[in-house]
Amino acid sequence: MDAFSQIILLIAVVSFFTFQWLFHSVSPWVSSRVSPGFLRLTPKQKIEWNSRTVSTFHALVVGLFCLYILLFDDAVNQDPVWGDPTLVKINVGITTGYLISDLLLIFNYWSSIGDKFFVIHHLAALYAYYYVLGQGMLPYFANFRLLAEFSTPCVNQRWFFEVLGYPKSSRPNIANGMMMAAIFFLVRIAVMPVYYSRMYSVYGTEAFYRVPLGGRGAWIFSSFCLDIMNIMWMHKIARGCYRVMRSRHRPKPPPPLQENGKAD
């Protein structure tokens, strides 16, 4: 194993222990001081609260790093299949540590946050990241997928509002819902033409065929599956926003009439 691969392994290990520390120590301590409602939650709700807090922190760190790479890493942008993956490997290493940490928490607290879908999602992501970390291929596409993390904080915030008892028609809930819909659309739906145009531009090239069959399958198949799910989720989010906005603007019924014909 070369020196840089050892550094990436160290980053993944440090990432794992950092997210474990955030879950077990930092999130409960900060949450109890920032949000008094945290202390009134059930033990199961506190576990999910801490899990979502860690998820939000990971999403912001990795999402911002991903955006920086897309804007300023010329090597990856010029050669999306075999460009220098140094920065992408660091970002994926952080995410790998987080995914393994989250898997451990899911299995350890299955009755509270267990979800087969998340297990499948995490394992599929780790399988795809093997080709990035182990063989340095497809850095642009692996990094591009991490843009989706920008929608995670709003999704988690929606759960925070719900568990704290905020009505769906409250202003904070509506503002977060509209922001969630807008960000989800931007980072998961609107970027599809950009992603698939880059995929089409390298399809059939020498660089494409240098990618092993397993890597190509993980790349193309997972991309289609993820985006089918993204479209389905976007449809649900849009319908939810429409229902909430419609209920807010629905005129209130007139007060009932008394026996003398006057309104109450």
Long-range contacts (C-beta under 8 A, 24 or more apart in sequence): 4-86, 4-89, 5-133, 8-89, 8-90, 8-93, 8-133, 9-93, 11-90, 11-93, 11-94, 11-97, 12-93, 12-94, 12-96, 12-97, 12-100, 12-133, 13-97, 14-97, 15-93, 15-94, 15-95, 15-96, 15-97, 15-98, 15-101, 16-97, 16-98, 16-100, 16-101, 17-97, 17-101, 18-97, 19-54, 19-58, 19-97, 19-98, 19-101, 19-102, 20-101, 20-104, 20-105, 22-53, 22-54, 22-57, 23-50, 23-51, 23-53, 23-54, 23-101, 23-105, 24-50, 27-53, 27-54, 35-160, 35-164, 37-163, 37-164, 37-165, 41-163, 43-112, 44-111, 44-112, 45-163, 47-109, 47-112, 47-113, 48-112, 48-113, 48-159, 48-163, 49-160, 49-163, 51-102, 51-105, 51-109, 51-113, 52-156, 52-159, 52-160, 53-156, 54-98, 54-101, 54-102, 55-102, 55-152, 55-156, 56-152, 56-153, 56-156, 56-157, 58-94, 58-95, 58-98, 58-149, 58-152, 59-149, 59-150, 59-152, 59-153, 60-149, 60-153, 61-94, 62-91, 62-94, 62-95, 62-98, 62-146, 62-149, 63-146, 63-147, 63-149, 63-150, 63-152, 65-90, 65-91, 65-94, 65-146, 66-91, 66-143, 66-144, 66-146, 66-147, 66-149, 67-147, 69-143, 70-143, 70-144, 70-147, 76-139, 76-140, 76-143, 77-140, 79-140, 79-207, 80-138, 80-139, 80-140, 80-141, 80-198, 80-202, 81-137, 81-138, 81-140, 81-202, 81-205, 81-207, 81-208, 81-210, 81-211, 82-136, 82-137, 82-207, 82-210, 83-139, 83-140, 84-139, 85-132, 85-136, 85-137, 85-139, 88-132, 88-139, 88-140, 88-142, 88-143, 89-132, 89-133, 89-136, 89-139, 91-143, 91-146, 92-129, 92-132, 92-133, 92-142, 92-143, 92-146, 93-133, 95-125, 95-129, 95-146, 96-126, 96-129, 96-133, 99-125, 99-126, 100-126, 124-222, 127-218, 128-218, 128-219, 128-222, 131-211, 131-212, 131-214, 131-215, 131-218, 131-219, 135-212, 135-215, 137-210, 137-211, 137-215, 138-211, 138-215, 138-219, 140-198, 141-195, 141-198, 141-199, 141-219, 141-223, 144-191, 144-194, 144-195, 144-198, 145-223, 145-226, 147-187, 147-188, 147-191, 148-187, 148-188, 148-230, 149-187, 150-183, 150-186, 150-187, 151-180, 151-183, 151-184, 151-187, 151-188, 154-179, 154-180, 154-183, 154-184, 155-180, 155-184, 168-244, 169-244, 169-247, 169-248, 173-244, 174-244, 174-245, 174-248, 177-240, 177-241, 177-244, 178-241, 180-237, 181-234, 181-237, 181-238, 181-241, 184-233, 184-234, 184-237, 185-234, 188-227, 188-230, 188-233, 188-234, 189-230, 189-231, 189-234, 192-227, 195-223, 196-223, 199-223
